[in-house]
């Protein structure tokens, strides 16, 4: 399998698997992180 894109790798580095979702804006990624922590 080919290695994931740099963006996907950076997002996957997060503590929550939800961050593996491809996001174009960093703001959305931050929102997802907050939602995961809140849960």
PDB file of N, CA, C, O and CB in Angstrom:
ATOM      1  N   UNK A   1       0.848  -1.209   0.000  1.00  0.00           N
ATOM      2  CA  UNK A   1       0.000   0.000   0.000  1.00  0.00           C
ATOM      3  C   UNK A   1       0.880   1.255   0.000  1.00  0.00           C
ATOM      4  O   UNK A   1       1.914   1.306   0.667  1.00  0.00           O
ATOM      5  CB  UNK A   1      -0.958   0.008   1.241  1.00  0.00           C
ATOM      6  N   UNK A   2       0.454   2.246  -0.750  1.00  0.00           N
ATOM      7  CA  UNK A   2       1.229   3.491  -0.819  1.00  0.00           C
ATOM      8  C   UNK A   2       1.072   4.274   0.483  1.00  0.00           C
ATOM      9  O   UNK A   2       0.006   4.248   1.099  1.00  0.00           O
ATOM     10  CB  UNK A   2       0.777   4.356  -2.031  1.00  0.00           C
ATOM     11  N   UNK A   3       2.127   4.969   0.902  1.00  0.00           N
ATOM     12  CA  UNK A   3       2.062   5.754   2.146  1.00  0.00           C
ATOM     13  C   UNK A   3       1.041   6.876   2.025  1.00  0.00           C
ATOM     14  O   UNK A   3       0.866   7.433   0.941  1.00  0.00           O
ATOM     15  CB  UNK A   3       3.446   6.339   2.494  1.00  0.00           C
ATOM     16  N   UNK A   4       0.366   7.215   3.114  1.00  0.00           N
ATOM     17  CA  UNK A   4      -0.650   8.279   3.093  1.00  0.00           C
ATOM     18  C   UNK A   4      -0.030   9.639   2.813  1.00  0.00           C
ATOM     19  O   UNK A   4       1.175   9.830   2.974  1.00  0.00           O
ATOM     20  CB  UNK A   4      -1.405   8.321   4.423  1.00  0.00           C
ATOM     21  N   UNK A   5      -0.857  10.572   2.396  1.00  0.00           N
ATOM     22  CA  UNK A   5      -0.374  11.926   2.103  1.00  0.00           C
ATOM     23  C   UNK A   5       0.110  12.592   3.387  1.00  0.00           C
ATOM     24  O   UNK A   5      -0.334  12.222   4.474  1.00  0.00           O
ATOM     25  CB  UNK A   5      -1.487  12.779   1.437  1.00  0.00           C
ATOM     26  N   UNK A   6       1.013  13.568   3.281  1.00  0.00           N
ATOM     27  CA  UNK A   6       1.529  14.276   4.470  1.00  0.00           C
ATOM     28  C   UNK A   6       0.403  14.838   5.326  1.00  0.00           C
ATOM     29  O   UNK A   6       0.467  14.776   6.553  1.00  0.00           O
ATOM     30  CB  UNK A   6       2.467  15.411   4.048  1.00  0.00           C
ATOM     31  N   UNK A   7      -0.629  15.387   4.689  1.00  0.00           N
ATOM     32  CA  UNK A   7      -1.733  15.971   5.458  1.00  0.00           C
ATOM     33  C   UNK A   7      -2.432  14.892   6.275  1.00  0.00           C
ATOM     34  O   UNK A   7      -2.724  15.091   7.455  1.00  0.00           O
ATOM     35  CB  UNK A   7      -2.745  16.674   4.520  1.00  0.00           C
ATOM     36  N   UNK A   8      -2.698  13.752   5.647  1.00  0.00           N
ATOM     37  CA  UNK A   8      -3.378  12.672   6.360  1.00  0.00           C
ATOM     38  C   UNK A   8      -2.521  12.185   7.516  1.00  0.00           C
ATOM     39  O   UNK A   8      -3.029  11.915   8.604  1.00  0.00           O
ATOM     40  CB  UNK A   8      -3.704  11.507   5.408  1.00  0.00           C
ATOM     41  N   UNK A   9      -1.210  12.071   7.277  1.00  0.00           N
ATOM     42  CA  UNK A   9      -0.311  11.613   8.334  1.00  0.00           C
ATOM     43  C   UNK A   9      -0.323  12.585   9.503  1.00  0.00           C
ATOM     44  O   UNK A   9      -0.365  12.168  10.660  1.00  0.00           O
ATOM     45  CB  UNK A   9       1.117  11.447   7.796  1.00  0.00           C
ATOM     46  N   UNK A  10      -0.285  13.880   9.204  1.00  0.00           N
ATOM     47  CA  UNK A  10      -0.264  14.887  10.270  1.00  0.00           C
ATOM     48  C   UNK A  10      -1.553  14.819  11.079  1.00  0.00           C
ATOM     49  O   UNK A  10      -1.529  14.921  12.306  1.00  0.00           O
ATOM     50  CB  UNK A  10      -0.071  16.307   9.683  1.00  0.00           C
ATOM     51  N   UNK A  11      -2.675  14.647  10.391  1.00  0.00           N
ATOM     52  CA  UNK A  11      -3.961  14.589  11.088  1.00  0.00           C
ATOM     53  C   UNK A  11      -4.065  13.305  11.906  1.00  0.00           C
ATOM     54  O   UNK A  11      -4.616  13.305  13.007  1.00  0.00           O
ATOM     55  CB  UNK A  11      -5.128  14.679  10.084  1.00  0.00           C
ATOM     56  N   UNK A  12      -3.531  12.208  11.358  1.00  0.00           N
ATOM     57  CA  UNK A  12      -3.601  10.930  12.070  1.00  0.00           C
ATOM     58  C   UNK A  12      -2.735  10.956  13.326  1.00  0.00           C
ATOM     59  O   UNK A  12      -2.951  10.168  14.247  1.00  0.00           O
ATOM     60  CB  UNK A  12      -3.163   9.780  11.152  1.00  0.00           C
ATOM     61  N   UNK A  13      -1.756  11.859  13.365  1.00  0.00           N
ATOM     62  CA  UNK A  13      -0.866  11.943  14.524  1.00  0.00           C
ATOM     63  C   UNK A  13      -1.641  12.336  15.776  1.00  0.00           C
ATOM     64  O   UNK A  13      -1.154  12.134  16.889  1.00  0.00           O
ATOM     65  CB  UNK A  13       0.263  12.951  14.264  1.00  0.00           C
ATOM     66  N   UNK A  14      -2.824  12.885  15.616  1.00  0.00           N
ATOM     67  CA  UNK A  14      -3.647  13.301  16.756  1.00  0.00           C
ATOM     68  C   UNK A  14      -3.980  12.120  17.657  1.00  0.00           C
ATOM     69  O   UNK A  14      -3.907  10.969  17.227  1.00  0.00           O
ATOM     70  CB  UNK A  14      -4.937  13.965  16.270  1.00  0.00           C
ATOM     71  N   UNK A  15      -4.343  12.399  18.897  1.00  0.00           N
ATOM     72  CA  UNK A  15      -4.634  11.332  19.855  1.00  0.00           C
ATOM     73  C   UNK A  15      -5.934  10.627  19.490  1.00  0.00           C
ATOM     74  O   UNK A  15      -6.167   9.495  19.913  1.00  0.00           O
ATOM     75  CB  UNK A  15      -4.717  11.895  21.287  1.00  0.00           C
ATOM     76  N   UNK A  16      -6.781  11.288  18.708  1.00  0.00           N
ATOM     77  CA  UNK A  16      -8.093  10.716  18.392  1.00  0.00           C
ATOM     78  C   UNK A  16      -8.161  10.269  16.933  1.00  0.00           C
ATOM     79  O   UNK A  16      -7.748  11.014  16.045  1.00  0.00           O
ATOM     80  CB  UNK A  16      -9.205  11.736  18.683  1.00  0.00           C
ATOM     81  N   UNK A  17      -8.667   9.085  16.675  1.00  0.00           N
ATOM     82  CA  UNK A  17      -8.739   8.574  15.295  1.00  0.00           C
ATOM     83  C   UNK A  17      -9.635   9.426  14.412  1.00  0.00           C
ATOM     84  O   UNK A  17      -9.557   9.353  13.186  1.00  0.00           O
ATOM     85  CB  UNK A  17      -9.244   7.138  15.291  1.00  0.00           C
ATOM     86  N   UNK A  18     -10.484  10.233  15.031  1.00  0.00           N
ATOM     87  CA  UNK A  18     -11.391  11.081  14.254  1.00  0.00           C
ATOM     88  C   UNK A  18     -10.601  12.073  13.411  1.00  0.00           C
ATOM     89  O   UNK A  18     -11.083  12.536  12.377  1.00  0.00           O
ATOM     90  CB  UNK A  18     -12.365  11.830  15.183  1.00  0.00           C
ATOM     91  N   UNK A  19      -9.369  12.404  13.856  1.00  0.00           N
ATOM     92  CA  UNK A  19      -8.585  13.390  13.116  1.00  0.00           C
ATOM     93  C   UNK A  19      -8.100  12.842  11.785  1.00  0.00           C
ATOM     94  O   UNK A  19      -7.627  13.604  10.941  1.00  0.00           O
ATOM     95  CB  UNK A  19      -7.402  13.847  13.944  1.00  0.00           C
ATOM     96  N   UNK A  20      -8.211  11.507  11.577  1.00  0.00           N
ATOM     97  CA  UNK A  20      -7.755  10.963  10.306  1.00  0.00           C
ATOM     98  C   UNK A  20      -8.642  11.411   9.162  1.00  0.00           C
ATOM     99  O   UNK A  20      -8.303  11.198   7.998  1.00  0.00           O
ATOM    100  CB  UNK A  20      -7.710   9.451  10.365  1.00  0.00           C
ATOM    101  N   UNK A  21      -9.786  12.035   9.474  1.00  0.00           N
ATOM    102  CA  UNK A  21     -10.678  12.520   8.410  1.00  0.00           C
ATOM    103  C   UNK A  21      -9.976  13.648   7.651  1.00  0.00           C
ATOM    104  O   UNK A  21      -9.477  14.585   8.275  1.00  0.00           O
ATOM    105  CB  UNK A  21     -12.047  13.015   9.001  1.00  0.00           C
ATOM    106  N   UNK A  22      -9.928  13.577   6.316  1.00  0.00           N
ATOM    107  CA  UNK A  22      -9.268  14.626   5.530  1.00  0.00           C
ATOM    108  C   UNK A  22      -9.957  15.973   5.702  1.00  0.00           C
ATOM    109  O   UNK A  22     -11.158  16.100   5.465  1.00  0.00           O
ATOM    110  CB  UNK A  22      -9.243  14.245   4.050  1.00  0.00           C
ATOM    111  N   UNK A  23      -9.198  16.965   6.112  1.00  0.00           N
ATOM    112  CA  UNK A  23      -9.771  18.305   6.312  1.00  0.00           C
ATOM    113  C   UNK A  23      -8.904  19.328   5.593  1.00  0.00           C
ATOM    114  O   UNK A  23      -7.679  19.295   5.704  1.00  0.00           O
ATOM    115  CB  UNK A  23      -9.885  18.652   7.833  1.00  0.00           C
ATOM    116  N   UNK A  24      -9.537  20.234   4.858  1.00  0.00           N
ATOM    117  CA  UNK A  24      -8.745  21.243   4.132  1.00  0.00           C
ATOM    118  C   UNK A  24      -8.346  22.391   5.039  1.00  0.00           C
ATOM    119  O   UNK A  24      -7.254  22.940   4.889  1.00  0.00           O
ATOM    120  CB  UNK A  24      -9.531  21.783   2.934  1.00  0.00           C
ATOM    121  N   UNK A  25      -9.201  22.766   5.973  1.00  0.00           N
ATOM    122  CA  UNK A  25      -8.896  23.917   6.841  1.00  0.00           C
ATOM    123  C   UNK A  25      -8.450  23.441   8.219  1.00  0.00           C
ATOM    124  O   UNK A  25      -9.017  22.495   8.766  1.00  0.00           O
ATOM    125  CB  UNK A  25     -10.129  24.847   6.973  1.00  0.00           C
ATOM    126  N   UNK A  26      -7.443  24.091   8.777  1.00  0.00           N
ATOM    127  CA  UNK A  26      -6.981  23.730  10.119  1.00  0.00           C
ATOM    128  C   UNK A  26      -8.074  24.007  11.145  1.00  0.00           C
ATOM    129  O   UNK A  26      -8.157  23.327  12.168  1.00  0.00           O
ATOM    130  CB  UNK A  26      -5.696  24.505  10.483  1.00  0.00           C
ATOM    131  N   UNK A  27      -8.910  25.003  10.872  1.00  0.00           N
ATOM    132  CA  UNK A  27      -9.983  25.337  11.808  1.00  0.00           C
ATOM    133  C   UNK A  27     -10.908  24.146  11.988  1.00  0.00           C
ATOM    134  O   UNK A  27     -11.331  23.848  13.104  1.00  0.00           O
ATOM    135  CB  UNK A  27     -10.777  26.563  11.317  1.00  0.00           C
ATOM    136  N   UNK A  28     -11.224  23.462  10.889  1.00  0.00           N
ATOM    137  CA  UNK A  28     -12.113  22.298  10.986  1.00  0.00           C
ATOM    138  C   UNK A  28     -11.442  21.207  11.808  1.00  0.00           C
ATOM    139  O   UNK A  28     -12.089  20.548  12.622  1.00  0.00           O
ATOM    140  CB  UNK A  28     -12.486  21.763   9.576  1.00  0.00           C
ATOM    141  N   UNK A  29     -10.134  21.015  11.592  1.00  0.00           N
ATOM    142  CA  UNK A  29      -9.414  19.988  12.335  1.00  0.00           C
ATOM    143  C   UNK A  29      -9.463  20.293  13.829  1.00  0.00           C
ATOM    144  O   UNK A  29      -9.664  19.393  14.644  1.00  0.00           O
ATOM    145  CB  UNK A  29      -7.951  19.888  11.851  1.00  0.00           C
ATOM    146  N   UNK A  30      -9.281  21.559  14.186  1.00  0.00           N
ATOM    147  CA  UNK A  30      -9.345  21.947  15.596  1.00  0.00           C
ATOM    148  C   UNK A  30     -10.733  21.661  16.151  1.00  0.00           C
ATOM    149  O   UNK A  30     -10.871  21.190  17.281  1.00  0.00           O
ATOM    150  CB  UNK A  30      -8.991  23.441  15.772  1.00  0.00           C
ATOM    151  N   UNK A  31     -11.769  21.947  15.350  1.00  0.00           N
ATOM    152  CA  UNK A  31     -13.143  21.713  15.809  1.00  0.00           C
ATOM    153  C   UNK A  31     -13.364  20.232  16.070  1.00  0.00           C
ATOM    154  O   UNK A  31     -13.981  19.855  17.066  1.00  0.00           O
ATOM    155  CB  UNK A  31     -14.164  22.231  14.772  1.00  0.00           C
ATOM    156  N   UNK A  32     -12.860  19.398  15.176  1.00  0.00           N
ATOM    157  CA  UNK A  32     -13.017  17.948  15.354  1.00  0.00           C
ATOM    158  C   UNK A  32     -12.300  17.498  16.618  1.00  0.00           C
ATOM    159  O   UNK A  32     -12.803  16.657  17.362  1.00  0.00           O
ATOM    160  CB  UNK A  32     -12.473  17.176  14.124  1.00  0.00           C
ATOM    161  N   UNK A  33     -11.132  18.059  16.854  1.00  0.00           N
ATOM    162  CA  UNK A  33     -10.363  17.681  18.049  1.00  0.00           C
ATOM    163  C   UNK A  33     -11.141  18.053  19.301  1.00  0.00           C
ATOM    164  O   UNK A  33     -11.237  17.251  20.230  1.00  0.00           O
ATOM    165  CB  UNK A  33      -8.972  18.367  18.056  1.00  0.00           C
ATOM    166  N   UNK A  34     -11.700  19.264  19.337  1.00  0.00           N
ATOM    167  CA  UNK A  34     -12.467  19.694  20.508  1.00  0.00           C
ATOM    168  C   UNK A  34     -13.665  18.775  20.717  1.00  0.00           C
ATOM    169  O   UNK A  34     -13.979  18.407  21.848  1.00  0.00           O
ATOM    170  CB  UNK A  34     -12.935  21.159  20.348  1.00  0.00           C
ATOM    171  N   UNK A  35     -14.334  18.405  19.624  1.00  0.00           N
ATOM    172  CA  UNK A  35     -15.507  17.537  19.743  1.00  0.00           C
ATOM    173  C   UNK A  35     -15.101  16.190  20.331  1.00  0.00           C
ATOM    174  O   UNK A  35     -15.805  15.642  21.179  1.00  0.00           O
ATOM    175  CB  UNK A  35     -16.188  17.342  18.365  1.00  0.00           C
ATOM    176  N   UNK A  36     -13.970  15.660  19.883  1.00  0.00           N
ATOM    177  CA  UNK A  36     -13.519  14.359  20.380  1.00  0.00           C
ATOM    178  C   UNK A  36     -13.192  14.445  21.870  1.00  0.00           C
ATOM    179  O   UNK A  36     -13.539  13.549  22.640  1.00  0.00           O
ATOM    180  CB  UNK A  36     -12.284  13.870  19.585  1.00  0.00           C
ATOM    181  N   UNK A  37     -12.528  15.518  22.270  1.00  0.00           N
ATOM    182  CA  UNK A  37     -12.166  15.679  23.680  1.00  0.00           C
ATOM    183  C   UNK A  37     -13.427  15.848  24.519  1.00  0.00           C
ATOM    184  O   UNK A  37     -13.510  15.332  25.634  1.00  0.00           O
ATOM    185  CB  UNK A  37     -11.218  16.892  23.874  1.00  0.00           C
ATOM    186  N   UNK A  38     -14.400  16.567  23.985  1.00  0.00           N
ATOM    187  CA  UNK A  38     -15.639  16.803  24.724  1.00  0.00           C
ATOM    188  C   UNK A  38     -16.367  15.482  24.957  1.00  0.00           C
ATOM    189  O   UNK A  38     -16.970  15.274  26.009  1.00  0.00           O
ATOM    190  CB  UNK A  38     -16.550  17.797  23.963  1.00  0.00           C
ATOM    191  N   UNK A  39     -16.306  14.597  23.973  1.00  0.00           N
ATOM    192  CA  UNK A  39     -16.974  13.308  24.127  1.00  0.00           C
ATOM    193  C   UNK A  39     -16.182  12.454  25.125  1.00  0.00           C
ATOM    194  O   UNK A  39     -16.566  11.320  25.409  1.00  0.00           O
ATOM    195  CB  UNK A  39     -17.109  12.577  22.747  1.00  0.00           C
TER     196      UNK A  39
END
